[in-house]
Amino acid sequence: MFKYYFEQVHNVEVWPIISLSIFFVFFVGLIVYVYKINKGHISHMEQLPLKENEEDFLNEINGSTHE
């Protein structure tokens, strides 16, 4: 049934190539992003769930450390 519809579409053979290209470009871009992201930002984000209270979190954001 679908074979009939696909036979009627002009240039149907190009769509799988376009889909593969988009898939490949997305994942290559994602890999580049992961390697270029700021390591300090990653370290900060991974510590957020472990903060003991909101005051520590706010002090870190503001850059003040009064203990």
Secondary structure, DSSP 8 states (H G I E B T S, - for coil): -HHHHHHHSTTGGGHHHHHHHHHHHHHHHHHHHHHHS-HHHHHHHHHGGG-SSHHHHHHHHHT----
